[in-house]
Amino acid sequence: MGLIYIVAFPSVEAQKKAWKAFWDDPEWKKVKADAEKDGVLVKETKAKNLQATDYSPIREATRRRSRHDGKKLGNKDSNLN
């Protein structure tokens, strides 16, 4: 067993963009390389997308964050606002 991250994204596209930015971040790459000086810490990663139920509090939290992120990015064409 390893680490499990449970995160919410407003869309699959947003998920892919966020994880790509994370893995491509120069600071993360340096920290990872430093941590793995004596060997690989993680052999593989897996992603599993879950669908929140209609009554899940995470649905509203994701909607609020989507509206905020769309405004923060200044995306005039966003349907998330």
mmCIF file of the C-alpha atoms, coordinates in Angstrom:
data_MODEL
# 
_entry.id   MODEL 
# 
loop_
_atom_site.group_PDB 
_atom_site.id 
_atom_site.type_symbol 
_atom_site.label_atom_id 
_atom_site.label_alt_id 
_atom_site.label_comp_id 
_atom_site.label_asym_id 
_atom_site.label_entity_id 
_atom_site.label_seq_id 
_atom_site.pdbx_PDB_ins_code 
_atom_site.Cartn_x 
_atom_site.Cartn_y 
_atom_site.Cartn_z 
_atom_site.occupancy 
_atom_site.B_iso_or_equiv 
_atom_site.pdbx_formal_charge 
_atom_site.auth_seq_id 
_atom_site.auth_comp_id 
_atom_site.auth_asym_id 
_atom_site.auth_atom_id 
_atom_site.pdbx_PDB_model_num 
ATOM 1  C CA . MET A 1 1  ? 0.000   0.000  0.000   1.00 0.00 ? 1  MET A CA 1 
ATOM 2  C CA . GLY A 1 2  ? 1.171   3.517  -0.672  1.00 0.00 ? 2  GLY A CA 1 
ATOM 3  C CA . LEU A 1 3  ? -0.122  7.030  -0.779  1.00 0.00 ? 3  LEU A CA 1 
ATOM 4  C CA . ILE A 1 4  ? -3.651  7.669  -1.946  1.00 0.00 ? 4  ILE A CA 1 
ATOM 5  C CA . TYR A 1 5  ? -4.702  11.110 -3.106  1.00 0.00 ? 5  TYR A CA 1 
ATOM 6  C CA . ILE A 1 6  ? -8.378  11.906 -3.406  1.00 0.00 ? 6  ILE A CA 1 
ATOM 7  C CA . VAL A 1 7  ? -8.798  15.099 -5.378  1.00 0.00 ? 7  VAL A CA 1 
ATOM 8  C CA . ALA A 1 8  ? -11.671 16.689 -7.251  1.00 0.00 ? 8  ALA A CA 1 
ATOM 9  C CA . PHE A 1 9  ? -11.552 18.315 -10.649 1.00 0.00 ? 9  PHE A CA 1 
ATOM 10 C CA . PRO A 1 10 ? -14.350 20.034 -12.566 1.00 0.00 ? 10 PRO A CA 1 
ATOM 11 C CA . SER A 1 11 ? -13.574 17.988 -15.688 1.00 0.00 ? 11 SER A CA 1 
ATOM 12 C CA . VAL A 1 12 ? -11.272 15.308 -17.048 1.00 0.00 ? 12 VAL A CA 1 
ATOM 13 C CA . GLU A 1 13 ? -9.529  18.008 -19.097 1.00 0.00 ? 13 GLU A CA 1 
ATOM 14 C CA . ALA A 1 14 ? -8.850  20.028 -15.936 1.00 0.00 ? 14 ALA A CA 1 
ATOM 15 C CA . GLN A 1 15 ? -7.557  16.879 -14.236 1.00 0.00 ? 15 GLN A CA 1 
ATOM 16 C CA . LYS A 1 16 ? -5.120  16.123 -17.053 1.00 0.00 ? 16 LYS A CA 1 
ATOM 17 C CA . LYS A 1 17 ? -3.912  19.718 -17.167 1.00 0.00 ? 17 LYS A CA 1 
ATOM 18 C CA . ALA A 1 18 ? -3.365  19.874 -13.394 1.00 0.00 ? 18 ALA A CA 1 
ATOM 19 C CA . TRP A 1 19 ? -1.457  16.586 -13.169 1.00 0.00 ? 19 TRP A CA 1 
ATOM 20 C CA . LYS A 1 20 ? 0.665   17.463 -16.212 1.00 0.00 ? 20 LYS A CA 1 
ATOM 21 C CA . ALA A 1 21 ? 1.589   20.781 -14.598 1.00 0.00 ? 21 ALA A CA 1 
ATOM 22 C CA . PHE A 1 22 ? 2.464   18.932 -11.380 1.00 0.00 ? 22 PHE A CA 1 
ATOM 23 C CA . TRP A 1 23 ? 4.696   16.321 -13.048 1.00 0.00 ? 23 TRP A CA 1 
ATOM 24 C CA . ASP A 1 24 ? 6.345   18.947 -15.293 1.00 0.00 ? 24 ASP A CA 1 
ATOM 25 C CA . ASP A 1 25 ? 7.110   21.388 -12.450 1.00 0.00 ? 25 ASP A CA 1 
ATOM 26 C CA . PRO A 1 26 ? 10.893  21.937 -12.221 1.00 0.00 ? 26 PRO A CA 1 
ATOM 27 C CA . GLU A 1 27 ? 10.820  22.198 -8.426  1.00 0.00 ? 27 GLU A CA 1 
ATOM 28 C CA . TRP A 1 28 ? 8.915   18.893 -8.154  1.00 0.00 ? 28 TRP A CA 1 
ATOM 29 C CA . LYS A 1 29 ? 11.390  17.210 -10.503 1.00 0.00 ? 29 LYS A CA 1 
ATOM 30 C CA . LYS A 1 30 ? 14.288  18.357 -8.312  1.00 0.00 ? 30 LYS A CA 1 
ATOM 31 C CA . VAL A 1 31 ? 12.610  17.221 -5.083  1.00 0.00 ? 31 VAL A CA 1 
ATOM 32 C CA . LYS A 1 32 ? 11.775  13.860 -6.656  1.00 0.00 ? 32 LYS A CA 1 
ATOM 33 C CA . ALA A 1 33 ? 15.325  13.375 -7.929  1.00 0.00 ? 33 ALA A CA 1 
ATOM 34 C CA . ASP A 1 34 ? 16.762  14.253 -4.506  1.00 0.00 ? 34 ASP A CA 1 
ATOM 35 C CA . ALA A 1 35 ? 14.366  11.850 -2.792  1.00 0.00 ? 35 ALA A CA 1 
ATOM 36 C CA . GLU A 1 36 ? 15.314  9.034  -5.149  1.00 0.00 ? 36 GLU A CA 1 
ATOM 37 C CA . LYS A 1 37 ? 19.090  9.278  -4.809  1.00 0.00 ? 37 LYS A CA 1 
ATOM 38 C CA . ASP A 1 38 ? 19.158  5.849  -3.167  1.00 0.00 ? 38 ASP A CA 1 
ATOM 39 C CA . GLY A 1 39 ? 16.552  4.276  -5.405  1.00 0.00 ? 39 GLY A CA 1 
ATOM 40 C CA . VAL A 1 40 ? 13.101  4.692  -6.853  1.00 0.00 ? 40 VAL A CA 1 
ATOM 41 C CA . LEU A 1 41 ? 10.399  5.401  -4.269  1.00 0.00 ? 41 LEU A CA 1 
ATOM 42 C CA . VAL A 1 42 ? 7.389   4.773  -6.498  1.00 0.00 ? 42 VAL A CA 1 
ATOM 43 C CA . LYS A 1 43 ? 7.323   2.032  -9.108  1.00 0.00 ? 43 LYS A CA 1 
ATOM 44 C CA . GLU A 1 44 ? 4.028   3.026  -10.667 1.00 0.00 ? 44 GLU A CA 1 
ATOM 45 C CA . THR A 1 45 ? 1.140   5.406  -10.301 1.00 0.00 ? 45 THR A CA 1 
ATOM 46 C CA . LYS A 1 46 ? -2.479  4.691  -11.086 1.00 0.00 ? 46 LYS A CA 1 
ATOM 47 C CA . ALA A 1 47 ? -5.399  7.012  -11.599 1.00 0.00 ? 47 ALA A CA 1 
ATOM 48 C CA . LYS A 1 48 ? -8.992  6.045  -11.015 1.00 0.00 ? 48 LYS A CA 1 
ATOM 49 C CA . ASN A 1 49 ? -11.800 8.470  -11.682 1.00 0.00 ? 49 ASN A CA 1 
ATOM 50 C CA . LEU A 1 50 ? -14.795 8.198  -9.410  1.00 0.00 ? 50 LEU A CA 1 
ATOM 51 C CA . GLN A 1 51 ? -18.182 9.791  -9.895  1.00 0.00 ? 51 GLN A CA 1 
ATOM 52 C CA . ALA A 1 52 ? -19.599 11.608 -6.878  1.00 0.00 ? 52 ALA A CA 1 
ATOM 53 C CA . THR A 1 53 ? -23.164 10.782 -5.921  1.00 0.00 ? 53 THR A CA 1 
ATOM 54 C CA . ASP A 1 54 ? -25.838 13.456 -6.308  1.00 0.00 ? 54 ASP A CA 1 
ATOM 55 C CA . TYR A 1 55 ? -25.900 13.988 -2.543  1.00 0.00 ? 55 TYR A CA 1 
ATOM 56 C CA . SER A 1 56 ? -22.115 14.207 -2.116  1.00 0.00 ? 56 SER A CA 1 
ATOM 57 C CA . PRO A 1 57 ? -20.787 17.442 -0.563  1.00 0.00 ? 57 PRO A CA 1 
ATOM 58 C CA . ILE A 1 58 ? -17.854 17.271 -2.969  1.00 0.00 ? 58 ILE A CA 1 
ATOM 59 C CA . ARG A 1 59 ? -20.144 18.134 -5.881  1.00 0.00 ? 59 ARG A CA 1 
ATOM 60 C CA . GLU A 1 60 ? -20.879 21.614 -4.511  1.00 0.00 ? 60 GLU A CA 1 
ATOM 61 C CA . ALA A 1 61 ? -17.253 22.136 -3.459  1.00 0.00 ? 61 ALA A CA 1 
ATOM 62 C CA . THR A 1 62 ? -16.102 21.305 -6.988  1.00 0.00 ? 62 THR A CA 1 
ATOM 63 C CA . ARG A 1 63 ? -18.662 23.667 -8.509  1.00 0.00 ? 63 ARG A CA 1 
ATOM 64 C CA . ARG A 1 64 ? -17.545 26.512 -6.219  1.00 0.00 ? 64 ARG A CA 1 
ATOM 65 C CA . ARG A 1 65 ? -13.894 25.905 -7.040  1.00 0.00 ? 65 ARG A CA 1 
ATOM 66 C CA . SER A 1 66 ? -14.661 25.729 -10.765 1.00 0.00 ? 66 SER A CA 1 
ATOM 67 C CA . ARG A 1 67 ? -16.351 29.108 -10.660 1.00 0.00 ? 67 ARG A CA 1 
ATOM 68 C CA . HIS A 1 68 ? -13.436 30.557 -8.700  1.00 0.00 ? 68 HIS A CA 1 
ATOM 69 C CA . ASP A 1 69 ? -10.762 29.046 -10.971 1.00 0.00 ? 69 ASP A CA 1 
ATOM 70 C CA . GLY A 1 70 ? -12.500 30.278 -14.112 1.00 0.00 ? 70 GLY A CA 1 
ATOM 71 C CA . LYS A 1 71 ? -12.559 33.821 -12.760 1.00 0.00 ? 71 LYS A CA 1 
ATOM 72 C CA . LYS A 1 72 ? -8.996  33.591 -11.473 1.00 0.00 ? 72 LYS A CA 1 
ATOM 73 C CA . LEU A 1 73 ? -7.772  32.560 -14.905 1.00 0.00 ? 73 LEU A CA 1 
ATOM 74 C CA . GLY A 1 74 ? -9.750  35.338 -16.541 1.00 0.00 ? 74 GLY A CA 1 
ATOM 75 C CA . ASN A 1 75 ? -11.283 32.896 -18.973 1.00 0.00 ? 75 ASN A CA 1 
ATOM 76 C CA . LYS A 1 76 ? -14.107 34.900 -20.563 1.00 0.00 ? 76 LYS A CA 1 
ATOM 77 C CA . ASP A 1 77 ? -15.325 31.908 -22.552 1.00 0.00 ? 77 ASP A CA 1 
ATOM 78 C CA . SER A 1 78 ? -15.460 29.570 -19.566 1.00 0.00 ? 78 SER A CA 1 
ATOM 79 C CA . ASN A 1 79 ? -18.722 27.770 -18.910 1.00 0.00 ? 79 ASN A CA 1 
ATOM 80 C CA . LEU A 1 80 ? -17.565 27.261 -15.339 1.00 0.00 ? 80 LEU A CA 1 
ATOM 81 C CA . ASN A 1 81 ? -18.354 30.806 -14.134 1.00 0.00 ? 81 ASN A CA 1 
# 
